[in-house]
Amino acid sequence: MKKIIITITAMCSLSFASVYDVGDIVSDSHQNITKSTCYAGNEYENGDSWKLADWNGATNGGHYTVIFIEMSATW
């Protein structure tokens, strides 16, 4: 019974944990995390490196954009 309570508590804690909330601005350090492209688009090919700072006008030479990030998992 103790294991079940611990497991449920851990699952609830992880499911509601988040660094950012609606309307928050992504920090500079998080904007500069480099990721690999897994789906070609937005002038990137598969395997190209990209980061959120690529779309930040303050760091990319003045080309400002608004992006919508939706992250979902079905596990």
C-alpha positions, 0 to 999 in steps of 0.5 A: 500500500505504501508503494502505491501511495508513493507512486501516485504521489510521484506521478501527480507531482511530475504531471503538474510540474512545469518551469513555464506557464502560459504567457511566460518568456523563455529565459536566454539560457533556455533559448540557447539550448541546441536541438536537432531537427527531426522534421524538415521545415522552416528552412531546416533539414533533418539533422540540422541544429536549431535553438529558440534564439534563432527566432528571437529578434534581439539575438538574430539580427532584428527578425522578430517572430511569434511562435506557439509551442505545444508539447504533448505526450501520450503515455 
